Amino acid sequence: MTLEMRTTCEKCSKQLSPKEEAYICVYECTFCPDCTTGMNHVCPNCGGELVKRPKAK
């Protein structure tokens, strides 16, 4: 199973390259660092923890 490297923050619509820092939950909801901090690292969709997404090589 491969991660879907989404390219847009789901909260503010900021563009995120696959090599850029981003945060995801277990369902791969994707958020930029600023929005993640503002949401206290909690996904607003599922309530799960937001963790750093691996960077693409």
Secondary structure, DSSP 8 states (H G I E B T S, - for coil): -------B-TTT--B--TTS--EE-TT--EE-HHHHHHTTTB-TTT--B-EE-----
